[in-house]
Amino acid sequence: MKKNFIDVKDDFVSTLNRQKKLTAIVIGAVVVLVVSLFIIVPKVQANIRSSEIKSLVSQEKLAKKASYLDFKTADQFISEKTAVTVLFSIPGGDIYD
């Protein structure tokens, strides 16, 4: 005989109630995982972006015509200057091919 949604839901809830310790551990682990991803992923992306820029732009050639703007301090640098020209590039170099 087919079980309807309410019976399945009730069975699931009763199973969770019987295994409260396991349920609490699983929920806690999921919360810790989600929070850590929200903290770690932006930092990793910023480091990757910074290394991309450093590998794309040759420091020797850039020093003759312009100055290198570090990605981490770019917002502060731009807000302090009255006029700034910023060049962006698409990632594609030795590391990204």
C-alpha positions in Angstrom: 0.0 0.0 0.0 1.3 3.4 -0.9 2.2 5.8 1.9 1.1 9.4 1.6 3.2 12.4 2.3 2.0 12.8 5.9 2.8 9.2 6.8 6.3 9.5 5.3 6.9 12.8 7.2 5.7 11.3 10.4 8.0 8.3 10.0 10.9 10.7 9.3 10.2 12.8 12.4 9.8 9.8 14.6 13.2 8.4 13.3 14.8 11.8 14.1 13.3 11.7 17.6 14.7 8.3 18.3 18.2 9.3 17.2 18.4 12.7 18.7 22.2 12.6 19.4 23.0 11.6 15.8 20.6 14.2 14.4 22.2 16.9 16.6 25.7 15.9 15.4 24.6 16.0 11.7 22.9 19.4 12.0 25.9 20.8 13.9 28.3 19.5 11.3 26.2 21.0 8.5 26.1 24.4 10.2 29.9 24.4 10.8 30.5 23.4 7.2 28.3 26.2 5.8 29.8 28.8 8.1 33.3 27.8 7.3 32.6 28.0 3.6 31.2 31.5 4.0 34.5 32.5 5.7 37.1 30.5 3.7 35.8 30.9 0.1 36.1 34.7 -0.2 39.6 34.6 1.3 40.7 31.9 -1.1 39.1 33.7 -4.1 41.0 36.9 -3.2 44.3 35.1 -3.0 43.7 33.4 -6.3 42.8 36.7 -8.0 45.9 38.3 -6.6 48.1 35.5 -7.9 46.4 35.7 -11.3 47.2 39.3 -11.6 50.8 38.8 -10.5 51.3 36.1 -13.1 49.7 38.0 -15.9 51.6 41.2 -15.5 55.4 41.3 -15.9 56.8 43.5 -13.1 59.8 44.5 -15.1 57.8 45.8 -18.1 55.1 47.4 -15.9 57.7 49.4 -13.8 58.7 51.4 -16.9 55.2 52.6 -17.8 53.0 52.2 -14.8 52.8 51.0 -11.3 51.4 47.7 -10.0 48.2 48.0 -8.0 47.8 45.3 -5.4 44.3 43.9 -5.5 44.0 43.9 -1.7 44.7 47.6 -1.3 43.1 48.8 -4.6 40.0 50.2 -3.0 41.9 52.4 -0.6 44.4 53.5 -3.2 41.7 54.5 -5.7 39.7 56.4 -3.1 42.8 58.4 -2.0 43.7 59.6 -5.6 41.8 62.2 -7.6 42.4 60.4 -10.9 43.4 56.8 -11.5 43.5 54.7 -14.7 43.1 51.0 -14.0 43.7 48.3 -16.6 41.9 45.0 -16.3 42.9 41.8 -18.0 41.3 38.4 -18.7 43.1 35.6 -16.9 45.1 33.6 -19.3 48.8 32.8 -18.8 51.1 30.0 -18.0 49.0 28.9 -15.0 45.6 29.3 -16.6 45.9 27.6 -20.0 
